[in-house]
Amino acid sequence: MGLFTASTPTRIAHTLRVAAHLLSYPDAALRAHLPELGGALRAEGALSVVRLGELDALIRSLADADPLDAEAIYVELFDRGRRTSLHLFEHVHGDSRDRGPAMIDLAQTYEKAGLYLAEGELPDFLPAVLEFASTQPAAEARALLGEMAHIFTVIFSALLQRQSPYASVLGALIELAGEKAQAVTIAPDEPIDESWVEPLAFDGCSSQGQAKPGAVQPIHIVRKSSATQGAQP
């Protein structure tokens, strides 16, 4: 059962956009806006005080870090490990032939909502997904997060294993989805550039039943049975 209550905030758009920024490459443009992010989170009030404190700590660490160090940490964390990959179809399809059509399907979902990706950006990149979710009504955005919560949990657990403060962002997304953020046992990670040799952790991602332009665009991400997942339930 989810954690929604009568007091659950109805607005989460700004929180989703802040999460998208925090999970983006920490270049000069992002660092210039770091002071604004914590204020936006507190103003919307969609997260717990404890989670806000964790995200404030992440923001401070990014602001205080040497720029080259921050960028190197990001690349090592998110670009060189499968369990921490922010490309969601890496967790859903791996290197299977289903990944290409799923990318096209998701990009079309964005376009039907009037959103277009920057050059070189892939539609399954989590910051892009969060930007899309932020344009949807809060209930639909939370439902979308709920479909992806099992993927978030894997990334969250992998980040906790690495003792990374970025885990707080995934924890926030899990809680926005109405779930409890808690680590699960996951299979050992492998470099992103090695061949995919493990069974698929999750299966199935489509946007069946897409709505008309301007309407809510559903994205369905379905996991396999627990026996085929890389994490315990």
Buried (B, 14 or more C-beta within 10 A) or exposed (E): EEEEEEEBEEEBBBBBBBBBBBBBEBEEEBBEEBEEBBEBBBEBBBBEEEBBEBBBEBBEEBEEBEEEEBBEBBEEBBBEBBBBBBBBBBBBBBEEEBBEEBBEBBBBBBBBBEBEBEEEEBBBBBBBBBBBBBBBEBEBBBBBBBBBBBBBBBBBBBBBBBEBBBBBBBBBBBBBBBBEBEBBEBBEBBEBEEEBEEEBBBBBBBBEEBEEEEEBBBBEBEBBEEEEBBBEE
